[in-house]
Amino acid sequence: MKLKLHQKTKVYVIFSSTGLDHRGSWDTADIEQKVIKNEEILSELEKRCEGVEFVGKINIINEEEMELISRFHYGMTEEERNLIYEIRENSRRRYESAIKNIKRLREDLDGILIFGPPSRELISIGLPIIAVFPMWGMWMSGFDFNAYKGKKILTSCLPVVPDRDKRAFSSRLDD
């Protein structure tokens, strides 16, 4: 990282999910009540990291879209399949836009914080990356730990449902 006197460390933030990708066994009310939202996570991090300016703050998929498609099951209609395709395309475009922004801002950034697996393209930018696995919120299959060897990537885990003991969850955020 570049040291800049009297300037905050700039970290570009990307949320690759709304916190809970698979909702089949969750009631909508439970999700609203129990699953920590991306904005809440970021707010807690901002409180803990006084010398850090979080920029970008990109949500690859939005909550309304996720709620629409997450409850589709086998035997989907053509209309449902088209909606899923459209939402995934929107997400892909938002991710590509985030990559372009990071490349454009590269000299002003000190690192990237991504909640989800970093793509090879994101890794190739060369900035240090903190990749947070949202426990219980997505499959871990997208995390290619072998691809991270020799790269400036730190991995971490954070549950999407906070621990019952507030101190335990708080200590996870402190880490």
Biotite code that builds the C-alpha atoms (Angstrom):
import biotite.structure as struc

atoms = struc.array([
    struc.Atom([0.000, 0.000, 0.000], chain_id="A", res_id=1, res_name="MET", atom_name="CA", element="C"),
    struc.Atom([1.076, 3.547, -0.684], chain_id="A", res_id=2, res_name="LYS", atom_name="CA", element="C"),
    struc.Atom([1.557, 5.675, 2.420], chain_id="A", res_id=3, res_name="LEU", atom_name="CA", element="C"),
    struc.Atom([0.009, 9.107, 2.078], chain_id="A", res_id=4, res_name="LYS", atom_name="CA", element="C"),
    struc.Atom([0.647, 11.635, 4.787], chain_id="A", res_id=5, res_name="LEU", atom_name="CA", element="C"),
    struc.Atom([-2.491, 13.130, 6.309], chain_id="A", res_id=6, res_name="HIS", atom_name="CA", element="C"),
    struc.Atom([-4.802, 11.260, 3.976], chain_id="A", res_id=7, res_name="GLN", atom_name="CA", element="C"),
    struc.Atom([-7.211, 8.499, 4.750], chain_id="A", res_id=8, res_name="LYS", atom_name="CA", element="C"),
    struc.Atom([-6.618, 5.042, 3.359], chain_id="A", res_id=9, res_name="THR", atom_name="CA", element="C"),
    struc.Atom([-9.051, 4.543, 0.460], chain_id="A", res_id=10, res_name="LYS", atom_name="CA", element="C"),
    struc.Atom([-10.680, 1.148, 0.124], chain_id="A", res_id=11, res_name="VAL", atom_name="CA", element="C"),
    struc.Atom([-13.130, 0.305, -2.660], chain_id="A", res_id=12, res_name="TYR", atom_name="CA", element="C"),
    struc.Atom([-16.040, -1.801, -1.362], chain_id="A", res_id=13, res_name="VAL", atom_name="CA", element="C"),
    struc.Atom([-17.980, -4.385, -3.376], chain_id="A", res_id=14, res_name="ILE", atom_name="CA", element="C"),
    struc.Atom([-20.858, -6.472, -2.047], chain_id="A", res_id=15, res_name="PHE", atom_name="CA", element="C"),
    struc.Atom([-21.437, -9.390, -4.409], chain_id="A", res_id=16, res_name="SER", atom_name="CA", element="C"),
    struc.Atom([-24.643, -10.445, -2.672], chain_id="A", res_id=17, res_name="SER", atom_name="CA", element="C"),
    struc.Atom([-27.358, -9.030, -0.473], chain_id="A", res_id=18, res_name="THR", atom_name="CA", element="C"),
    struc.Atom([-26.132, -11.222, 2.352], chain_id="A", res_id=19, res_name="GLY", atom_name="CA", element="C"),
    struc.Atom([-28.277, -14.261, 1.769], chain_id="A", res_id=20, res_name="LEU", atom_name="CA", element="C"),
    struc.Atom([-28.173, -15.693, -1.740], chain_id="A", res_id=21, res_name="ASP", atom_name="CA", element="C"),
    struc.Atom([-30.224, -18.823, -1.080], chain_id="A", res_id=22, res_name="HIS", atom_name="CA", element="C"),
    struc.Atom([-33.502, -18.018, 0.627], chain_id="A", res_id=23, res_name="ARG", atom_name="CA", element="C"),
    struc.Atom([-35.543, -21.147, 0.036], chain_id="A", res_id=24, res_name="GLY", atom_name="CA", element="C"),
    struc.Atom([-35.677, -22.122, 3.707], chain_id="A", res_id=25, res_name="SER", atom_name="CA", element="C"),
    struc.Atom([-35.989, -18.570, 5.028], chain_id="A", res_id=26, res_name="TRP", atom_name="CA", element="C"),
    struc.Atom([-39.192, -16.672, 5.596], chain_id="A", res_id=27, res_name="ASP", atom_name="CA", element="C"),
    struc.Atom([-39.084, -13.109, 4.246], chain_id="A", res_id=28, res_name="THR", atom_name="CA", element="C"),
    struc.Atom([-39.821, -11.707, 7.719], chain_id="A", res_id=29, res_name="ALA", atom_name="CA", element="C"),
    struc.Atom([-36.923, -13.715, 9.188], chain_id="A", res_id=30, res_name="ASP", atom_name="CA", element="C"),
    struc.Atom([-34.563, -12.337, 6.557], chain_id="A", res_id=31, res_name="ILE", atom_name="CA", element="C"),
    struc.Atom([-35.620, -8.780, 7.392], chain_id="A", res_id=32, res_name="GLU", atom_name="CA", element="C"),
    struc.Atom([-35.236, -9.401, 11.112], chain_id="A", res_id=33, res_name="GLN", atom_name="CA", element="C"),
    struc.Atom([-32.136, -11.601, 11.330], chain_id="A", res_id=34, res_name="LYS", atom_name="CA", element="C"),
    struc.Atom([-29.862, -11.143, 8.316], chain_id="A", res_id=35, res_name="VAL", atom_name="CA", element="C"),
    struc.Atom([-27.468, -8.238, 8.654], chain_id="A", res_id=36, res_name="ILE", atom_name="CA", element="C"),
    struc.Atom([-27.680, -5.867, 5.704], chain_id="A", res_id=37, res_name="LYS", atom_name="CA", element="C"),
    struc.Atom([-24.674, -4.709, 3.714], chain_id="A", res_id=38, res_name="ASN", atom_name="CA", element="C"),
    struc.Atom([-25.255, -1.116, 4.807], chain_id="A", res_id=39, res_name="GLU", atom_name="CA", element="C"),
    struc.Atom([-25.148, -2.189, 8.464], chain_id="A", res_id=40, res_name="GLU", atom_name="CA", element="C"),
    struc.Atom([-21.872, -4.062, 7.962], chain_id="A", res_id=41, res_name="ILE", atom_name="CA", element="C"),
    struc.Atom([-20.337, -1.072, 6.228], chain_id="A", res_id=42, res_name="LEU", atom_name="CA", element="C"),
    struc.Atom([-21.590, 1.306, 8.920], chain_id="A", res_id=43, res_name="SER", atom_name="CA", element="C"),
    struc.Atom([-19.990, -0.853, 11.622], chain_id="A", res_id=44, res_name="GLU", atom_name="CA", element="C"),
    struc.Atom([-16.702, -0.993, 9.702], chain_id="A", res_id=45, res_name="LEU", atom_name="CA", element="C"),
    struc.Atom([-16.693, 2.779, 9.201], chain_id="A", res_id=46, res_name="GLU", atom_name="CA", element="C"),
    struc.Atom([-17.076, 3.256, 12.967], chain_id="A", res_id=47, res_name="LYS", atom_name="CA", element="C"),
    struc.Atom([-14.110, 0.946, 13.636], chain_id="A", res_id=48, res_name="ARG", atom_name="CA", element="C"),
    struc.Atom([-11.784, 2.204, 10.900], chain_id="A", res_id=49, res_name="CYS", atom_name="CA", element="C"),
    struc.Atom([-11.329, 5.918, 11.538], chain_id="A", res_id=50, res_name="GLU", atom_name="CA", element="C"),
    struc.Atom([-8.441, 6.326, 9.122], chain_id="A", res_id=51, res_name="GLY", atom_name="CA", element="C"),
    struc.Atom([-10.197, 4.579, 6.244], chain_id="A", res_id=52, res_name="VAL", atom_name="CA", element="C"),
    struc.Atom([-12.422, 6.082, 3.584], chain_id="A", res_id=53, res_name="GLU", atom_name="CA", element="C"),
    struc.Atom([-14.667, 3.449, 2.042], chain_id="A", res_id=54, res_name="PHE", atom_name="CA", element="C"),
    struc.Atom([-15.470, 4.311, -1.575], chain_id="A", res_id=55, res_name="VAL", atom_name="CA", element="C"),
    struc.Atom([-17.443, 2.630, -4.318], chain_id="A", res_id=56, res_name="GLY", atom_name="CA", element="C"),
    struc.Atom([-19.855, 0.831, -2.021], chain_id="A", res_id=57, res_name="LYS", atom_name="CA", element="C"),
    struc.Atom([-21.238, -1.174, -4.924], chain_id="A", res_id=58, res_name="ILE", atom_name="CA", element="C"),
    struc.Atom([-24.032, -3.710, -4.460], chain_id="A", res_id=59, res_name="ASN", atom_name="CA", element="C"),
    struc.Atom([-23.774, -6.119, -7.381], chain_id="A", res_id=60, res_name="ILE", atom_name="CA", element="C"),
    struc.Atom([-27.325, -7.382, -6.873], chain_id="A", res_id=61, res_name="ILE", atom_name="CA", element="C"),
    struc.Atom([-30.043, -5.441, -5.127], chain_id="A", res_id=62, res_name="ASN", atom_name="CA", element="C"),
    struc.Atom([-32.410, -6.750, -2.482], chain_id="A", res_id=63, res_name="GLU", atom_name="CA", element="C"),
    struc.Atom([-35.603, -6.414, -4.522], chain_id="A", res_id=64, res_name="GLU", atom_name="CA", element="C"),
    struc.Atom([-34.109, -8.355, -7.427], chain_id="A", res_id=65, res_name="GLU", atom_name="CA", element="C"),
    struc.Atom([-32.790, -11.052, -5.115], chain_id="A", res_id=66, res_name="MET", atom_name="CA", element="C"),
    struc.Atom([-36.150, -11.462, -3.425], chain_id="A", res_id=67, res_name="GLU", atom_name="CA", element="C"),
    struc.Atom([-37.846, -11.778, -6.821], chain_id="A", res_id=68, res_name="LEU", atom_name="CA", element="C"),
    struc.Atom([-35.685, -14.618, -8.109], chain_id="A", res_id=69, res_name="ILE", atom_name="CA", element="C"),
    struc.Atom([-34.610, -16.445, -4.970], chain_id="A", res_id=70, res_name="SER", atom_name="CA", element="C"),
    struc.Atom([-37.881, -18.256, -4.456], chain_id="A", res_id=71, res_name="ARG", atom_name="CA", element="C"),
    struc.Atom([-38.140, -19.684, -7.955], chain_id="A", res_id=72, res_name="PHE", atom_name="CA", element="C"),
    struc.Atom([-37.872, -23.458, -7.924], chain_id="A", res_id=73, res_name="HIS", atom_name="CA", element="C"),
    struc.Atom([-37.877, -26.326, -10.367], chain_id="A", res_id=74, res_name="TYR", atom_name="CA", element="C"),
    struc.Atom([-40.495, -26.098, -13.067], chain_id="A", res_id=75, res_name="GLY", atom_name="CA", element="C"),
    struc.Atom([-39.935, -22.397, -13.660], chain_id="A", res_id=76, res_name="MET", atom_name="CA", element="C"),
    struc.Atom([-41.884, -20.656, -16.351], chain_id="A", res_id=77, res_name="THR", atom_name="CA", element="C"),
    struc.Atom([-40.189, -19.085, -19.356], chain_id="A", res_id=78, res_name="GLU", atom_name="CA", element="C"),
    struc.Atom([-41.009, -15.681, -17.888], chain_id="A", res_id=79, res_name="GLU", atom_name="CA", element="C"),
    struc.Atom([-39.240, -16.574, -14.621], chain_id="A", res_id=80, res_name="GLU", atom_name="CA", element="C"),
    struc.Atom([-36.177, -17.858, -16.494], chain_id="A", res_id=81, res_name="ARG", atom_name="CA", element="C"),
    struc.Atom([-36.055, -14.634, -18.516], chain_id="A", res_id=82, res_name="ASN", atom_name="CA", element="C"),
    struc.Atom([-36.296, -12.562, -15.344], chain_id="A", res_id=83, res_name="LEU", atom_name="CA", element="C"),
    struc.Atom([-33.432, -14.498, -13.753], chain_id="A", res_id=84, res_name="ILE", atom_name="CA", element="C"),
    struc.Atom([-31.335, -13.972, -16.896], chain_id="A", res_id=85, res_name="TYR", atom_name="CA", element="C"),
    struc.Atom([-32.114, -10.241, -16.923], chain_id="A", res_id=86, res_name="GLU", atom_name="CA", element="C"),
    struc.Atom([-31.245, -9.810, -13.242], chain_id="A", res_id=87, res_name="ILE", atom_name="CA", element="C"),
    struc.Atom([-27.990, -11.749, -13.650], chain_id="A", res_id=88, res_name="ARG", atom_name="CA", element="C"),
    struc.Atom([-27.094, -9.590, -16.653], chain_id="A", res_id=89, res_name="GLU", atom_name="CA", element="C"),
    struc.Atom([-27.769, -6.439, -14.603], chain_id="A", res_id=90, res_name="ASN", atom_name="CA", element="C"),
    struc.Atom([-25.516, -7.815, -11.867], chain_id="A", res_id=91, res_name="SER", atom_name="CA", element="C"),
    struc.Atom([-22.779, -8.638, -14.380], chain_id="A", res_id=92, res_name="ARG", atom_name="CA", element="C"),
    struc.Atom([-22.956, -5.083, -15.762], chain_id="A", res_id=93, res_name="ARG", atom_name="CA", element="C"),
    struc.Atom([-22.720, -3.598, -12.258], chain_id="A", res_id=94, res_name="ARG", atom_name="CA", element="C"),
    struc.Atom([-19.667, -5.773, -11.542], chain_id="A", res_id=95, res_name="TYR", atom_name="CA", element="C"),
    struc.Atom([-18.007, -4.759, -14.826], chain_id="A", res_id=96, res_name="GLU", atom_name="CA", element="C"),
    struc.Atom([-18.729, -1.123, -13.988], chain_id="A", res_id=97, res_name="SER", atom_name="CA", element="C"),
    struc.Atom([-17.101, -1.583, -10.571], chain_id="A", res_id=98, res_name="ALA", atom_name="CA", element="C"),
    struc.Atom([-13.999, -3.107, -12.219], chain_id="A", res_id=99, res_name="ILE", atom_name="CA", element="C"),
    struc.Atom([-13.789, -0.130, -14.609], chain_id="A", res_id=100, res_name="LYS", atom_name="CA", element="C"),
    struc.Atom([-14.125, 2.295, -11.686], chain_id="A", res_id=101, res_name="ASN", atom_name="CA", element="C"),
    struc.Atom([-11.380, 0.525, -9.753], chain_id="A", res_id=102, res_name="ILE", atom_name="CA", element="C"),
    struc.Atom([-9.059, 0.592, -12.769], chain_id="A", res_id=103, res_name="LYS", atom_name="CA", element="C"),
    struc.Atom([-9.809, 4.292, -13.283], chain_id="A", res_id=104, res_name="ARG", atom_name="CA", element="C"),
    struc.Atom([-9.218, 5.085, -9.589], chain_id="A", res_id=105, res_name="LEU", atom_name="CA", element="C"),
    struc.Atom([-6.349, 2.622, -9.133], chain_id="A", res_id=106, res_name="ARG", atom_name="CA", element="C"),
    struc.Atom([-3.710, 5.236, -8.302], chain_id="A", res_id=107, res_name="GLU", atom_name="CA", element="C"),
    struc.Atom([-5.947, 6.776, -5.633], chain_id="A", res_id=108, res_name="ASP", atom_name="CA", element="C"),
    struc.Atom([-6.949, 3.480, -4.018], chain_id="A", res_id=109, res_name="LEU", atom_name="CA", element="C"),
    struc.Atom([-5.083, 1.554, -1.352], chain_id="A", res_id=110, res_name="ASP", atom_name="CA", element="C"),
    struc.Atom([-7.089, -1.650, -1.565], chain_id="A", res_id=111, res_name="GLY", atom_name="CA", element="C"),
    struc.Atom([-10.340, -3.474, -2.208], chain_id="A", res_id=112, res_name="ILE", atom_name="CA", element="C"),
    struc.Atom([-12.811, -5.006, 0.228], chain_id="A", res_id=113, res_name="LEU", atom_name="CA", element="C"),
    struc.Atom([-15.112, -7.514, -1.445], chain_id="A", res_id=114, res_name="ILE", atom_name="CA", element="C"),
    struc.Atom([-17.833, -9.515, 0.238], chain_id="A", res_id=115, res_name="PHE", atom_name="CA", element="C"),
    struc.Atom([-17.694, -12.586, -1.951], chain_id="A", res_id=116, res_name="GLY", atom_name="CA", element="C"),
    struc.Atom([-15.052, -14.199, -4.133], chain_id="A", res_id=117, res_name="PRO", atom_name="CA", element="C"),
    struc.Atom([-12.793, -11.848, -6.099], chain_id="A", res_id=118, res_name="PRO", atom_name="CA", element="C"),
    struc.Atom([-12.748, -12.518, -9.826], chain_id="A", res_id=119, res_name="SER", atom_name="CA", element="C"),
    struc.Atom([-9.495, -13.119, -11.683], chain_id="A", res_id=120, res_name="ARG", atom_name="CA", element="C"),
    struc.Atom([-9.972, -9.742, -13.357], chain_id="A", res_id=121, res_name="GLU", atom_name="CA", element="C"),
    struc.Atom([-10.268, -8.021, -9.977], chain_id="A", res_id=122, res_name="LEU", atom_name="CA", element="C"),
    struc.Atom([-7.186, -9.855, -8.706], chain_id="A", res_id=123, res_name="ILE", atom_name="CA", element="C"),
    struc.Atom([-5.227, -8.871, -11.826], chain_id="A", res_id=124, res_name="SER", atom_name="CA", element="C"),
    struc.Atom([-5.591, -5.169, -10.977], chain_id="A", res_id=125, res_name="ILE", atom_name="CA", element="C"),
    struc.Atom([-2.900, -5.769, -8.376], chain_id="A", res_id=126, res_name="GLY", atom_name="CA", element="C"),
    struc.Atom([-4.347, -3.894, -5.412], chain_id="A", res_id=127, res_name="LEU", atom_name="CA", element="C"),
    struc.Atom([-4.435, -5.613, -2.019], chain_id="A", res_id=128, res_name="PRO", atom_name="CA", element="C"),
    struc.Atom([-7.772, -7.369, -1.511], chain_id="A", res_id=129, res_name="ILE", atom_name="CA", element="C"),
    struc.Atom([-9.683, -8.432, 1.562], chain_id="A", res_id=130, res_name="ILE", atom_name="CA", element="C"),
    struc.Atom([-12.161, -11.106, 0.445], chain_id="A", res_id=131, res_name="ALA", atom_name="CA", element="C"),
    struc.Atom([-14.856, -11.767, 3.030], chain_id="A", res_id=132, res_name="VAL", atom_name="CA", element="C"),
    struc.Atom([-16.858, -14.977, 2.818], chain_id="A", res_id=133, res_name="PHE", atom_name="CA", element="C"),
    struc.Atom([-20.418, -14.253, 4.009], chain_id="A", res_id=134, res_name="PRO", atom_name="CA", element="C"),
    struc.Atom([-20.990, -17.405, 6.053], chain_id="A", res_id=135, res_name="MET", atom_name="CA", element="C"),
    struc.Atom([-24.325, -19.045, 5.330], chain_id="A", res_id=136, res_name="TRP", atom_name="CA", element="C"),
    struc.Atom([-25.021, -16.370, 2.742], chain_id="A", res_id=137, res_name="GLY", atom_name="CA", element="C"),
    struc.Atom([-23.444, -18.007, -0.309], chain_id="A", res_id=138, res_name="MET", atom_name="CA", element="C"),
    struc.Atom([-21.702, -21.152, -1.438], chain_id="A", res_id=139, res_name="TRP", atom_name="CA", element="C"),
    struc.Atom([-17.978, -21.126, -0.886], chain_id="A", res_id=140, res_name="MET", atom_name="CA", element="C"),
    struc.Atom([-17.317, -22.756, -4.263], chain_id="A", res_id=141, res_name="SER", atom_name="CA", element="C"),
    struc.Atom([-16.545, -19.388, -5.874], chain_id="A", res_id=142, res_name="GLY", atom_name="CA", element="C"),
    struc.Atom([-13.567, -18.907, -3.569], chain_id="A", res_id=143, res_name="PHE", atom_name="CA", element="C"),
    struc.Atom([-10.528, -20.315, -5.402], chain_id="A", res_id=144, res_name="ASP", atom_name="CA", element="C"),
    struc.Atom([-7.983, -20.263, -2.593], chain_id="A", res_id=145, res_name="PHE", atom_name="CA", element="C"),
    struc.Atom([-5.249, -21.772, -4.791], chain_id="A", res_id=146, res_name="ASN", atom_name="CA", element="C"),
    struc.Atom([-5.584, -18.812, -7.160], chain_id="A", res_id=147, res_name="ALA", atom_name="CA", element="C"),
    struc.Atom([-4.841, -16.484, -4.241], chain_id="A", res_id=148, res_name="TYR", atom_name="CA", element="C"),
    struc.Atom([-1.383, -17.906, -3.544], chain_id="A", res_id=149, res_name="LYS", atom_name="CA", element="C"),
    struc.Atom([1.307, -15.316, -4.078], chain_id="A", res_id=150, res_name="GLY", atom_name="CA", element="C"),
    struc.Atom([-1.289, -12.549, -4.430], chain_id="A", res_id=151, res_name="LYS", atom_name="CA", element="C"),
    struc.Atom([-2.082, -9.739, -2.014], chain_id="A", res_id=152, res_name="LYS", atom_name="CA", element="C"),
    struc.Atom([-5.312, -11.337, -0.808], chain_id="A", res_id=153, res_name="ILE", atom_name="CA", element="C"),
    struc.Atom([-6.472, -11.761, 2.755], chain_id="A", res_id=154, res_name="LEU", atom_name="CA", element="C"),
    struc.Atom([-9.549, -13.921, 3.318], chain_id="A", res_id=155, res_name="THR", atom_name="CA", element="C"),
    struc.Atom([-11.971, -13.676, 6.188], chain_id="A", res_id=156, res_name="SER", atom_name="CA", element="C"),
    struc.Atom([-15.419, -14.922, 7.196], chain_id="A", res_id=157, res_name="CYS", atom_name="CA", element="C"),
    struc.Atom([-18.373, -13.034, 8.583], chain_id="A", res_id=158, res_name="LEU", atom_name="CA", element="C"),
    struc.Atom([-21.750, -14.635, 9.304], chain_id="A", res_id=159, res_name="PRO", atom_name="CA", element="C"),
    struc.Atom([-24.770, -12.991, 7.680], chain_id="A", res_id=160, res_name="VAL", atom_name="CA", element="C"),
    struc.Atom([-26.754, -13.752, 10.823], chain_id="A", res_id=161, res_name="VAL", atom_name="CA", element="C"),
    struc.Atom([-25.032, -12.055, 13.774], chain_id="A", res_id=162, res_name="PRO", atom_name="CA", element="C"),
    struc.Atom([-23.996, -14.177, 16.730], chain_id="A", res_id=163, res_name="ASP", atom_name="CA", element="C"),
    struc.Atom([-26.413, -14.324, 19.624], chain_id="A", res_id=164, res_name="ARG", atom_name="CA", element="C"),
    struc.Atom([-23.688, -12.848, 21.809], chain_id="A", res_id=165, res_name="ASP", atom_name="CA", element="C"),
    struc.Atom([-23.213, -9.284, 20.540], chain_id="A", res_id=166, res_name="LYS", atom_name="CA", element="C"),
    struc.Atom([-19.613, -9.263, 21.811], chain_id="A", res_id=167, res_name="ARG", atom_name="CA", element="C"),
    struc.Atom([-18.739, -12.273, 19.643], chain_id="A", res_id=168, res_name="ALA", atom_name="CA", element="C"),
    struc.Atom([-20.096, -10.621, 16.501], chain_id="A", res_id=169, res_name="PHE", atom_name="CA", element="C"),
    struc.Atom([-18.436, -7.344, 17.425], chain_id="A", res_id=170, res_name="SER", atom_name="CA", element="C"),
    struc.Atom([-15.085, -9.096, 17.784], chain_id="A", res_id=171, res_name="SER", atom_name="CA", element="C"),
    struc.Atom([-15.547, -10.636, 14.312], chain_id="A", res_id=172, res_name="ARG", atom_name="CA", element="C"),
    struc.Atom([-15.931, -7.131, 12.903], chain_id="A", res_id=173, res_name="LEU", atom_name="CA", element="C"),
    struc.Atom([-12.897, -5.935, 14.857], chain_id="A", res_id=174, res_name="ASP", atom_name="CA", element="C"),
    struc.Atom([-10.813, -8.655, 13.220], chain_id="A", res_id=175, res_name="ASP", atom_name="CA", element="C"),
])
